[in-house]
């Protein structure tokens, strides 16, 4: 007797396409991965095809992802296209942005639309997805979450840099630069850099382009200037690039370059790896 085909579970699109279980009035956080649509998960792509509205930070939604949307879907960008970091009002600006994102999610869901909040990388790693989920719950809105490939993991792989390599790199640490520009916050960050390096860890530091020269110069007070470093930009796109040098030479070189967007700094022996990936970087 032939077996019956299992029905897709509610709220979970299957691999062949969007499921009608993404009902009107539901909202989902989708991790977009580090770059173009080729690095988006199948489940994330299914939700994008089925949604009515995509809400995204204005600075992060790639135009290339529109090919994954249905013909009637709308994209609503929120916030600045070039967000500032290090300014005195950044914390208040981010607080206002989160409130607006949650308000727009709630507005569209209550209007009966299928709504997606698109986050670059992974919602809980590269974005403040957990904060959005918590705030939405306070408004009575339950959000499903679709994981995405986090940028800190994808960028080194696409650049041919192994984060874990027996006998060379057996631990790695992700260190976030302080959003607070105070000298005290900078000292705490540099102490974490020193401790991580002393423990033999490969260090991963997400950076904004405008803060890169000053942070590189500061880091040389915590780790040897001759340590291998790699700076990775425009991950997952045809324009992806990798700059490999000692930390000292990189600190001298970056002010001369027109850097832009989000970057990832890798510090440690594997950063000078000669492996080259054939995929997009």
Secondary structure, 3 states (H helix, E strand, C coil): CCCCCCCCCCCCCECCECCCCCCCCCEEEEECECCCHHHCCHHHHHHHHHCCEEEEECCCCCHHHHHHCCCCCEEEEECCCCCCCCCCCHHHHHHHHHHHHHHHHHHHHHCCCCEEEEECECCCCCCCHHHHHHHHHHCCCCEEEECCCCHHHHHHHHCCCCCCECCCECCEEECCCCCCCCHHHHHHHHHHHHHHHHCCCEEEEEEEHHHHHHHHHHHCCCCCCCCEEEEEECCCCCCCEEEEEEHHHHHHHHCCCCCCCEEEEEECHHHHCCCCCCCCC
